[in-house]
Amino acid sequence: MEQKLNINSILKSDNNNPIKIGELNNKVISALNLNCSPRNILLTADRIYHCEKHKNQYKDENSYNISMANIPEIISNPDYIGFNESNNSIQYVKKLEDTTLVAVRISYKGSLRLRTIFPLTEFDLNKKIVSRKLISYN
């Protein structure tokens, strides 16, 4: 089990220095046929503010907080993974209180940064699985 993220601690820091929240591993690279090597996935405080825009999409604030705290677990042990070519992002999906998608953007410099997090409805999850936009990780 991965360590939980302390979002409040990150937001209280005086800087926007990136912190490591996970790692793109060879299993994901191979499964998604990505042309890159393993590397760290980073998060900056400004992205947390962006993620808060999706808070009202969760069933309640507690579910949102659970999803945010479990970002490292979602990345290290997802139920499903996918790659969104339109925005060059790796998608990690895990069923928690709400099924949660973590999008990690691959920048033009090759770095990996958390882009956003939001819940998926069961309908949207199944649609992505049927269309092969998401594949089982295990």
CNS distance restraints for C-alpha pairs under 8 A (distance, minus, plus):
assign (resid   1 and name CA) (resid  73 and name CA) 6.67 0.50 0.50
assign (resid   2 and name CA) (resid  70 and name CA) 7.87 0.50 0.50
assign (resid   2 and name CA) (resid  72 and name CA) 5.96 0.50 0.50
assign (resid   2 and name CA) (resid  73 and name CA) 5.22 0.50 0.50
assign (resid   2 and name CA) (resid  76 and name CA) 7.60 0.50 0.50
assign (resid   3 and name CA) (resid  70 and name CA) 7.96 0.50 0.50
assign (resid   3 and name CA) (resid  72 and name CA) 7.00 0.50 0.50
assign (resid   3 and name CA) (resid  73 and name CA) 7.66 0.50 0.50
assign (resid   4 and name CA) (resid  69 and name CA) 5.03 0.50 0.50
assign (resid   4 and name CA) (resid  70 and name CA) 5.58 0.50 0.50
assign (resid   4 and name CA) (resid  71 and name CA) 7.62 0.50 0.50
assign (resid   4 and name CA) (resid  72 and name CA) 6.91 0.50 0.50
assign (resid   4 and name CA) (resid  73 and name CA) 7.80 0.50 0.50
assign (resid   5 and name CA) (resid  21 and name CA) 7.93 0.50 0.50
assign (resid   5 and name CA) (resid  68 and name CA) 7.10 0.50 0.50
assign (resid   5 and name CA) (resid  69 and name CA) 4.50 0.50 0.50
assign (resid   5 and name CA) (resid  70 and name CA) 6.55 0.50 0.50
assign (resid   5 and name CA) (resid  71 and name CA) 7.05 0.50 0.50
assign (resid   5 and name CA) (resid  72 and name CA) 7.21 0.50 0.50
assign (resid   6 and name CA) (resid  10 and name CA) 6.55 0.50 0.50
assign (resid   6 and name CA) (resid  69 and name CA) 6.37 0.50 0.50
assign (resid   7 and name CA) (resid  11 and name CA) 6.21 0.50 0.50
assign (resid   7 and name CA) (resid  48 and name CA) 7.64 0.50 0.50
assign (resid   7 and name CA) (resid  68 and name CA) 7.34 0.50 0.50
assign (resid   7 and name CA) (resid  69 and name CA) 6.94 0.50 0.50
assign (resid   8 and name CA) (resid  12 and name CA) 6.11 0.50 0.50
assign (resid   9 and name CA) (resid  13 and name CA) 6.44 0.50 0.50
assign (resid  10 and name CA) (resid  45 and name CA) 6.19 0.50 0.50
assign (resid  11 and name CA) (resid  45 and name CA) 5.69 0.50 0.50
assign (resid  11 and name CA) (resid  48 and name CA) 7.84 0.50 0.50
assign (resid  16 and name CA) (resid  44 and name CA) 5.56 0.50 0.50
assign (resid  16 and name CA) (resid  45 and name CA) 5.61 0.50 0.50
assign (resid  16 and name CA) (resid  46 and name CA) 7.06 0.50 0.50
assign (resid  17 and name CA) (resid  44 and name CA) 6.12 0.50 0.50
assign (resid  17 and name CA) (resid  45 and name CA) 7.84 0.50 0.50
assign (resid  18 and name CA) (resid  42 and name CA) 5.63 0.50 0.50
assign (resid  18 and name CA) (resid  43 and name CA) 5.20 0.50 0.50
assign (resid  18 and name CA) (resid  44 and name CA) 4.64 0.50 0.50
assign (resid  18 and name CA) (resid  45 and name CA) 7.78 0.50 0.50
assign (resid  19 and name CA) (resid  42 and name CA) 5.32 0.50 0.50
assign (resid  19 and name CA) (resid  43 and name CA) 5.34 0.50 0.50
assign (resid  19 and name CA) (resid  44 and name CA) 6.54 0.50 0.50
assign (resid  20 and name CA) (resid  40 and name CA) 6.33 0.50 0.50
assign (resid  20 and name CA) (resid  41 and name CA) 5.78 0.50 0.50
assign (resid  20 and name CA) (resid  42 and name CA) 4.57 0.50 0.50
assign (resid  20 and name CA) (resid  43 and name CA) 6.45 0.50 0.50
assign (resid  21 and name CA) (resid  40 and name CA) 7.65 0.50 0.50
assign (resid  21 and name CA) (resid  41 and name CA) 5.80 0.50 0.50
assign (resid  21 and name CA) (resid  42 and name CA) 5.65 0.50 0.50
assign (resid  21 and name CA) (resid  43 and name CA) 6.50 0.50 0.50
assign (resid  21 and name CA) (resid  71 and name CA) 7.20 0.50 0.50
assign (resid  21 and name CA) (resid  72 and name CA) 5.29 0.50 0.50
assign (resid  22 and name CA) (resid  40 and name CA) 5.97 0.50 0.50
assign (resid  22 and name CA) (resid  41 and name CA) 5.05 0.50 0.50
assign (resid  22 and name CA) (resid  42 and name CA) 7.19 0.50 0.50
assign (resid  22 and name CA) (resid  72 and name CA) 5.54 0.50 0.50
assign (resid  22 and name CA) (resid  75 and name CA) 6.15 0.50 0.50
assign (resid  22 and name CA) (resid  76 and name CA) 6.57 0.50 0.50
assign (resid  23 and name CA) (resid  38 and name CA) 6.94 0.50 0.50
assign (resid  23 and name CA) (resid  39 and name CA) 5.63 0.50 0.50
assign (resid  23 and name CA) (resid  40 and name CA) 4.35 0.50 0.50
assign (resid  23 and name CA) (resid  41 and name CA) 5.16 0.50 0.50
assign (resid  23 and name CA) (resid  75 and name CA) 7.48 0.50 0.50
assign (resid  23 and name CA) (resid  76 and name CA) 7.30 0.50 0.50
assign (resid  24 and name CA) (resid  28 and name CA) 6.77 0.50 0.50
assign (resid  24 and name CA) (resid  29 and name CA) 7.26 0.50 0.50
assign (resid  24 and name CA) (resid  38 and name CA) 5.14 0.50 0.50
assign (resid  24 and name CA) (resid  39 and name CA) 5.41 0.50 0.50
assign (resid  24 and name CA) (resid  40 and name CA) 6.25 0.50 0.50
assign (resid  24 and name CA) (resid  41 and name CA) 6.64 0.50 0.50
assign (resid  25 and name CA) (resid  29 and name CA) 6.31 0.50 0.50
assign (resid  25 and name CA) (resid  37 and name CA) 7.91 0.50 0.50
assign (resid  25 and name CA) (resid  38 and name CA) 5.03 0.50 0.50
assign (resid  25 and name CA) (resid  39 and name CA) 7.25 0.50 0.50
assign (resid  26 and name CA) (resid  30 and name CA) 5.93 0.50 0.50
assign (resid  26 and name CA) (resid  37 and name CA) 7.35 0.50 0.50
assign (resid  26 and name CA) (resid  38 and name CA) 6.10 0.50 0.50
assign (resid  27 and name CA) (resid  31 and name CA) 6.06 0.50 0.50
assign (resid  28 and name CA) (resid  32 and name CA) 5.98 0.50 0.50
assign (resid  28 and name CA) (resid  81 and name CA) 7.56 0.50 0.50
assign (resid  28 and name CA) (resid 137 and name CA) 7.94 0.50 0.50
assign (resid  29 and name CA) (resid  33 and name CA) 5.70 0.50 0.50
assign (resid  29 and name CA) (resid  34 and name CA) 4.99 0.50 0.50
assign (resid  29 and name CA) (resid  35 and name CA) 7.49 0.50 0.50
assign (resid  29 and name CA) (resid  36 and name CA) 7.19 0.50 0.50
assign (resid  29 and name CA) (resid  37 and name CA) 7.45 0.50 0.50
assign (resid  29 and name CA) (resid  38 and name CA) 7.63 0.50 0.50
assign (resid  30 and name CA) (resid  34 and name CA) 6.58 0.50 0.50
assign (resid  32 and name CA) (resid  81 and name CA) 7.95 0.50 0.50
assign (resid  32 and name CA) (resid  82 and name CA) 6.70 0.50 0.50
assign (resid  32 and name CA) (resid  83 and name CA) 6.72 0.50 0.50
assign (resid  39 and name CA) (resid 111 and name CA) 7.84 0.50 0.50
assign (resid  39 and name CA) (resid 112 and name CA) 7.59 0.50 0.50
assign (resid  40 and name CA) (resid 111 and name CA) 7.91 0.50 0.50
assign (resid  40 and name CA) (resid 112 and name CA) 6.75 0.50 0.50
assign (resid  41 and name CA) (resid 104 and name CA) 7.56 0.50 0.50
assign (resid  41 and name CA) (resid 111 and name CA) 7.63 0.50 0.50
assign (resid  41 and name CA) (resid 112 and name CA) 4.90 0.50 0.50
assign (resid  41 and name CA) (resid 113 and name CA) 5.55 0.50 0.50
assign (resid  41 and name CA) (resid 114 and name CA) 6.93 0.50 0.50
assign (resid  42 and name CA) (resid 112 and name CA) 6.18 0.50 0.50
assign (resid  42 and name CA) (resid 113 and name CA) 4.77 0.50 0.50
assign (resid  42 and name CA) (resid 114 and name CA) 6.20 0.50 0.50
assign (resid  43 and name CA) (resid  47 and name CA) 6.88 0.50 0.50
assign (resid  43 and name CA) (resid 113 and name CA) 5.80 0.50 0.50
assign (resid  43 and name CA) (resid 114 and name CA) 5.45 0.50 0.50
assign (resid  44 and name CA) (resid  48 and name CA) 7.15 0.50 0.50
assign (resid  45 and name CA) (resid  49 and name CA) 6.85 0.50 0.50
assign (resid  46 and name CA) (resid  50 and name CA) 6.59 0.50 0.50
assign (resid  47 and name CA) (resid  51 and name CA) 6.17 0.50 0.50
assign (resid  47 and name CA) (resid 114 and name CA) 7.12 0.50 0.50
assign (resid  47 and name CA) (resid 115 and name CA) 6.51 0.50 0.50
assign (resid  47 and name CA) (resid 116 and name CA) 6.91 0.50 0.50
assign (resid  48 and name CA) (resid  52 and name CA) 6.36 0.50 0.50
assign (resid  48 and name CA) (resid 116 and name CA) 7.98 0.50 0.50
assign (resid  49 and name CA) (resid  53 and name CA) 7.24 0.50 0.50
assign (resid  50 and name CA) (resid  54 and name CA) 7.91 0.50 0.50
assign (resid  50 and name CA) (resid 116 and name CA) 6.95 0.50 0.50
assign (resid  51 and name CA) (resid  55 and name CA) 7.12 0.50 0.50
assign (resid  51 and name CA) (resid 116 and name CA) 5.38 0.50 0.50
assign (resid  51 and name CA) (resid 117 and name CA) 5.80 0.50 0.50
assign (resid  51 and name CA) (resid 118 and name CA) 7.47 0.50 0.50
assign (resid  54 and name CA) (resid  58 and name CA) 7.37 0.50 0.50
assign (resid  54 and name CA) (resid 117 and name CA) 7.38 0.50 0.50
assign (resid  54 and name CA) (resid 118 and name CA) 5.82 0.50 0.50
assign (resid  55 and name CA) (resid  60 and name CA) 7.94 0.50 0.50
assign (resid  55 and name CA) (resid  61 and name CA) 6.79 0.50 0.50
assign (resid  55 and name CA) (resid  64 and name CA) 5.90 0.50 0.50
assign (resid  55 and name CA) (resid 118 and name CA) 7.71 0.50 0.50
assign (resid  56 and name CA) (resid  60 and name CA) 7.23 0.50 0.50
assign (resid  56 and name CA) (resid  61 and name CA) 7.59 0.50 0.50
assign (resid  57 and name CA) (resid 118 and name CA) 7.27 0.50 0.50
assign (resid  57 and name CA) (resid 119 and name CA) 6.70 0.50 0.50
assign (resid  58 and name CA) (resid  63 and name CA) 6.32 0.50 0.50
assign (resid  58 and name CA) (resid  64 and name CA) 5.80 0.50 0.50
assign (resid  58 and name CA) (resid  98 and name CA) 6.75 0.50 0.50
assign (resid  58 and name CA) (resid 118 and name CA) 7.59 0.50 0.50
assign (resid  58 and name CA) (resid 119 and name CA) 6.09 0.50 0.50
assign (resid  59 and name CA) (resid  63 and name CA) 6.46 0.50 0.50
assign (resid  59 and name CA) (resid  64 and name CA) 7.84 0.50 0.50
assign (resid  59 and name CA) (resid  98 and name CA) 7.18 0.50 0.50
assign (resid  60 and name CA) (resid  64 and name CA) 6.60 0.50 0.50
assign (resid  61 and name CA) (resid  65 and name CA) 6.17 0.50 0.50
assign (resid  62 and name CA) (resid  66 and name CA) 6.13 0.50 0.50
assign (resid  63 and name CA) (resid  67 and name CA) 6.23 0.50 0.50
assign (resid  63 and name CA) (resid  97 and name CA) 5.77 0.50 0.50
assign (resid  63 and name CA) (resid  98 and name CA) 6.49 0.50 0.50
assign (resid  64 and name CA) (resid  68 and name CA) 6.20 0.50 0.50
assign (resid  65 and name CA) (resid  69 and name CA) 6.07 0.50 0.50
assign (resid  66 and name CA) (resid  70 and name CA) 6.11 0.50 0.50
assign (resid  66 and name CA) (resid  96 and name CA) 7.90 0.50 0.50
assign (resid  66 and name CA) (resid  97 and name CA) 7.74 0.50 0.50
assign (resid  67 and name CA) (resid  71 and name CA) 6.38 0.50 0.50
assign (resid  67 and name CA) (resid  96 and name CA) 7.05 0.50 0.50
assign (resid  67 and name CA) (resid  97 and name CA) 7.93 0.50 0.50
assign (resid  67 and name CA) (resid  98 and name CA) 7.77 0.50 0.50
assign (resid  67 and name CA) (resid 100 and name CA) 6.71 0.50 0.50
assign (resid  68 and name CA) (resid 117 and name CA) 7.81 0.50 0.50
assign (resid  70 and name CA) (resid  74 and name CA) 6.15 0.50 0.50
assign (resid  71 and name CA) (resid  75 and name CA) 6.23 0.50 0.50
assign (resid  71 and name CA) (resid 102 and name CA) 7.30 0.50 0.50
assign (resid  72 and name CA) (resid  76 and name CA) 6.11 0.50 0.50
assign (resid  73 and name CA) (resid  77 and name CA) 5.61 0.50 0.50
assign (resid  73 and name CA) (resid  78 and name CA) 7.34 0.50 0.50
assign (resid  74 and name CA) (resid  78 and name CA) 4.91 0.50 0.50
assign (resid  74 and name CA) (resid  92 and name CA) 6.40 0.50 0.50
assign (resid  74 and name CA) (resid  93 and name CA) 6.54 0.50 0.50
assign (resid  74 and name CA) (resid  94 and name CA) 5.67 0.50 0.50
assign (resid  74 and name CA) (resid 102 and name CA) 7.38 0.50 0.50
assign (resid  75 and name CA) (resid  92 and name CA) 5.91 0.50 0.50
assign (resid  75 and name CA) (resid 102 and name CA) 7.60 0.50 0.50
assign (resid  77 and name CA) (resid  94 and name CA) 7.85 0.50 0.50
assign (resid  78 and name CA) (resid  92 and name CA) 5.74 0.50 0.50
assign (resid  78 and name CA) (resid  93 and name CA) 5.42 0.50 0.50
assign (resid  78 and name CA) (resid  94 and name CA) 4.98 0.50 0.50
assign (resid  78 and name CA) (resid 137 and name CA) 6.40 0.50 0.50
assign (resid  79 and name CA) (resid  92 and name CA) 7.69 0.50 0.50
assign (resid  79 and name CA) (resid  93 and name CA) 5.80 0.50 0.50
assign (resid  79 and name CA) (resid  94 and name CA) 4.92 0.50 0.50
assign (resid  79 and name CA) (resid  95 and name CA) 7.04 0.50 0.50
assign (resid  79 and name CA) (resid 136 and name CA) 6.00 0.50 0.50
assign (resid  79 and name CA) (resid 137 and name CA) 5.44 0.50 0.50
assign (resid  79 and name CA) (resid 138 and name CA) 6.91 0.50 0.50
assign (resid  80 and name CA) (resid  92 and name CA) 6.10 0.50 0.50
assign (resid  80 and name CA) (resid  93 and name CA) 5.03 0.50 0.50
assign (resid  80 and name CA) (resid  94 and name CA) 6.66 0.50 0.50
assign (resid  80 and name CA) (resid 134 and name CA) 5.88 0.50 0.50
assign (resid  80 and name CA) (resid 135 and name CA) 5.31 0.50 0.50
assign (resid  80 and name CA) (resid 136 and name CA) 4.46 0.50 0.50
assign (resid  80 and name CA) (resid 137 and name CA) 4.89 0.50 0.50
assign (resid  80 and name CA) (resid 138 and name CA) 7.98 0.50 0.50
assign (resid  81 and name CA) (resid  90 and name CA) 7.29 0.50 0.50
assign (resid  81 and name CA) (resid  91 and name CA) 5.38 0.50 0.50
assign (resid  81 and name CA) (resid  92 and name CA) 4.75 0.50 0.50
assign (resid  81 and name CA) (resid  93 and name CA) 6.10 0.50 0.50
assign (resid  81 and name CA) (resid 134 and name CA) 5.31 0.50 0.50
assign (resid  81 and name CA) (resid 135 and name CA) 5.54 0.50 0.50
assign (resid  81 and name CA) (resid 136 and name CA) 6.56 0.50 0.50
assign (resid  81 and name CA) (resid 137 and name CA) 6.05 0.50 0.50
assign (resid  82 and name CA) (resid  90 and name CA) 5.87 0.50 0.50
assign (resid  82 and name CA) (resid  91 and name CA) 4.90 0.50 0.50
assign (resid  82 and name CA) (resid  92 and name CA) 6.80 0.50 0.50
assign (resid  82 and name CA) (resid 133 and name CA) 5.66 0.50 0.50
assign (resid  82 and name CA) (resid 134 and name CA) 4.48 0.50 0.50
assign (resid  82 and name CA) (resid 135 and name CA) 6.28 0.50 0.50
assign (resid  83 and name CA) (resid  88 and name CA) 7.19 0.50 0.50
assign (resid  83 and name CA) (resid  89 and name CA) 5.79 0.50 0.50
assign (resid  83 and name CA) (resid  90 and name CA) 4.58 0.50 0.50
assign (resid  83 and name CA) (resid  91 and name CA) 5.80 0.50 0.50
assign (resid  83 and name CA) (resid 133 and name CA) 7.01 0.50 0.50
assign (resid  83 and name CA) (resid 134 and name CA) 7.65 0.50 0.50
assign (resid  84 and name CA) (resid  88 and name CA) 5.68 0.50 0.50
assign (resid  84 and name CA) (resid  89 and name CA) 5.25 0.50 0.50
assign (resid  84 and name CA) (resid  90 and name CA) 6.37 0.50 0.50
assign (resid  84 and name CA) (resid  91 and name CA) 7.20 0.50 0.50
assign (resid  84 and name CA) (resid 133 and name CA) 7.62 0.50 0.50
assign (resid  85 and name CA) (resid  89 and name CA) 6.82 0.50 0.50
assign (resid  87 and name CA) (resid 105 and name CA) 7.41 0.50 0.50
assign (resid  88 and name CA) (resid 105 and name CA) 5.94 0.50 0.50
assign (resid  88 and name CA) (resid 106 and name CA) 5.88 0.50 0.50
assign (resid  88 and name CA) (resid 107 and name CA) 7.84 0.50 0.50
assign (resid  89 and name CA) (resid 103 and name CA) 5.98 0.50 0.50
assign (resid  89 and name CA) (resid 104 and name CA) 5.17 0.50 0.50
assign (resid  89 and name CA) (resid 105 and name CA) 4.21 0.50 0.50
assign (resid  89 and name CA) (resid 106 and name CA) 5.83 0.50 0.50
assign (resid  90 and name CA) (resid 103 and name CA) 5.76 0.50 0.50
assign (resid  90 and name CA) (resid 104 and name CA) 5.12 0.50 0.50
assign (resid  90 and name CA) (resid 105 and name CA) 6.43 0.50 0.50
assign (resid  90 and name CA) (resid 106 and name CA) 7.61 0.50 0.50
assign (resid  91 and name CA) (resid 101 and name CA) 6.41 0.50 0.50
assign (resid  91 and name CA) (resid 102 and name CA) 5.72 0.50 0.50
assign (resid  91 and name CA) (resid 103 and name CA) 4.71 0.50 0.50
assign (resid  91 and name CA) (resid 104 and name CA) 6.41 0.50 0.50
assign (resid  91 and name CA) (resid 134 and name CA) 7.99 0.50 0.50
assign (resid  92 and name CA) (resid 101 and name CA) 5.60 0.50 0.50
assign (resid  92 and name CA) (resid 102 and name CA) 5.12 0.50 0.50
assign (resid  92 and name CA) (resid 103 and name CA) 6.53 0.50 0.50
assign (resid  93 and name CA) (resid  99 and name CA) 6.95 0.50 0.50
assign (resid  93 and name CA) (resid 100 and name CA) 5.51 0.50 0.50
assign (resid  93 and name CA) (resid 101 and name CA) 4.43 0.50 0.50
assign (resid  93 and name CA) (resid 102 and name CA) 6.35 0.50 0.50
assign (resid  94 and name CA) (resid  99 and name CA) 5.68 0.50 0.50
assign (resid  94 and name CA) (resid 100 and name CA) 5.49 0.50 0.50
assign (resid  94 and name CA) (resid 101 and name CA) 6.80 0.50 0.50
assign (resid  95 and name CA) (resid  99 and name CA) 4.12 0.50 0.50
assign (resid  95 and name CA) (resid 100 and name CA) 6.26 0.50 0.50
assign (resid  96 and name CA) (resid 100 and name CA) 6.86 0.50 0.50
assign (resid  98 and name CA) (resid 119 and name CA) 5.95 0.50 0.50
assign (resid  98 and name CA) (resid 120 and name CA) 7.35 0.50 0.50
assign (resid  99 and name CA) (resid 119 and name CA) 5.43 0.50 0.50
assign (resid  99 and name CA) (resid 120 and name CA) 5.44 0.50 0.50
assign (resid  99 and name CA) (resid 121 and name CA) 7.04 0.50 0.50
assign (resid  99 and name CA) (resid 122 and name CA) 7.73 0.50 0.50
assign (resid 100 and name CA) (resid 117 and name CA) 6.90 0.50 0.50
assign (resid 100 and name CA) (resid 118 and name CA) 5.68 0.50 0.50
assign (resid 100 and name CA) (resid 119 and name CA) 4.35 0.50 0.50
assign (resid 100 and name CA) (resid 120 and name CA) 5.92 0.50 0.50
assign (resid 101 and name CA) (resid 117 and name CA) 5.57 0.50 0.50
assign (resid 101 and name CA) (resid 118 and name CA) 5.49 0.50 0.50
assign (resid 101 and name CA) (resid 119 and name CA) 5.99 0.50 0.50
assign (resid 101 and name CA) (resid 120 and name CA) 6.69 0.50 0.50
assign (resid 102 and name CA) (resid 114 and name CA) 7.34 0.50 0.50
assign (resid 102 and name CA) (resid 115 and name CA) 7.69 0.50 0.50
assign (resid 102 and name CA) (resid 116 and name CA) 6.02 0.50 0.50
assign (resid 102 and name CA) (resid 117 and name CA) 4.50 0.50 0.50
assign (resid 102 and name CA) (resid 118 and name CA) 6.86 0.50 0.50
assign (resid 103 and name CA) (resid 114 and name CA) 6.09 0.50 0.50
assign (resid 103 and name CA) (resid 115 and name CA) 5.44 0.50 0.50
assign (resid 103 and name CA) (resid 116 and name CA) 5.36 0.50 0.50
assign (resid 103 and name CA) (resid 117 and name CA) 6.21 0.50 0.50
assign (resid 104 and name CA) (resid 112 and name CA) 6.26 0.50 0.50
assign (resid 104 and name CA) (resid 113 and name CA) 5.44 0.50 0.50
assign (resid 104 and name CA) (resid 114 and name CA) 4.38 0.50 0.50
assign (resid 104 and name CA) (resid 115 and name CA) 5.26 0.50 0.50
assign (resid 104 and name CA) (resid 116 and name CA) 7.31 0.50 0.50
assign (resid 105 and name CA) (resid 112 and name CA) 5.66 0.50 0.50
assign (resid 105 and name CA) (resid 113 and name CA) 5.44 0.50 0.50
assign (resid 105 and name CA) (resid 114 and name CA) 6.26 0.50 0.50
assign (resid 105 and name CA) (resid 115 and name CA) 5.78 0.50 0.50
assign (resid 106 and name CA) (resid 110 and name CA) 5.79 0.50 0.50
assign (resid 106 and name CA) (resid 111 and name CA) 5.84 0.50 0.50
assign (resid 106 and name CA) (resid 112 and name CA) 4.87 0.50 0.50
assign (resid 106 and name CA) (resid 113 and name CA) 6.86 0.50 0.50
assign (resid 107 and name CA) (resid 111 and name CA) 5.44 0.50 0.50
assign (resid 107 and name CA) (resid 112 and name CA) 6.41 0.50 0.50
assign (resid 107 and name CA) (resid 113 and name CA) 7.71 0.50 0.50
assign (resid 120 and name CA) (resid 124 and name CA) 5.95 0.50 0.50
assign (resid 120 and name CA) (resid 125 and name CA) 6.01 0.50 0.50
assign (resid 121 and name CA) (resid 125 and name CA) 6.14 0.50 0.50
assign (resid 122 and name CA) (resid 126 and name CA) 6.09 0.50 0.50
assign (resid 123 and name CA) (resid 127 and name CA) 6.09 0.50 0.50
assign (resid 124 and name CA) (resid 128 and name CA) 6.18 0.50 0.50
assign (resid 125 and name CA) (resid 129 and name CA) 6.28 0.50 0.50
assign (resid 126 and name CA) (resid 130 and name CA) 6.06 0.50 0.50
assign (resid 127 and name CA) (resid 131 and name CA) 6.13 0.50 0.50
assign (resid 128 and name CA) (resid 132 and name CA) 6.01 0.50 0.50
assign (resid 128 and name CA) (resid 133 and name CA) 4.93 0.50 0.50
assign (resid 128 and name CA) (resid 134 and name CA) 5.45 0.50 0.50
assign (resid 129 and name CA) (resid 133 and name CA) 6.02 0.50 0.50
assign (resid 129 and name CA) (resid 134 and name CA) 4.94 0.50 0.50
assign (resid 129 and name CA) (resid 135 and name CA) 6.18 0.50 0.50
